[in-house]
């Protein structure tokens, strides 16, 4: 009996420790997934994990440039909010029912050697290649509904100059996409939507064709959202499936608040 009691107590202690440390554990897993998909380091200011709901609220994300670039940050993402399927994580996959991503700045940099930081993204470099040819297999990913905000794109050209030539584009994208079914499509979609509204493609000699091709299915169902998204955002619960209606309705309310704020 004493042995059984000790085992129960030990299990309870482990459960409590894991519950308390869940933010640290999920944060490390989140950064690891981003590293596999992009090949780059991710800084996170804060992350809050729902205690009893499968929701994550992340503040102050910065995707860092690889070595060889003076500027430290490629993407400045003040906030991300997502509702995920915990069962998929237990199976080693990533299934996100709703994702709200607010990207304030996408910085494209050409360094002194003529290399462009966007070309270093793992998901873009491995387009069309079988998974077995990659050193590390990217995680399986599915996103049912993503609402994307992008404030501005900045292009810095350091080639043959000590002080960069800087061009800024305020694009103010606020759109919705459905059924993103792999990491390549996700990265391609965000990159294509950011750059297609600028002249960065020609300035940096970037071919946007492969990006558009990889994101074609998601682009087909794109919906532009009004600036007053809080009052006009669609009911995500109807699109996420009847199985998760109750939980997604709660997530929807938070998404409305999230998307109504400025970058």
Helices and strands as residue ranges (DSSP letters): H 2-20, H 22-38, E 42-49, E 55-64, E 73-84, H 86-90, E 94-110, G 117-120, H 122-125, G 131-133, E 141-157, E 165-180, H 183-195, H 200-203, H 209-214, H 216-220, E 223-224, H 229-232, H 236-239, G 242-244, H 245-260
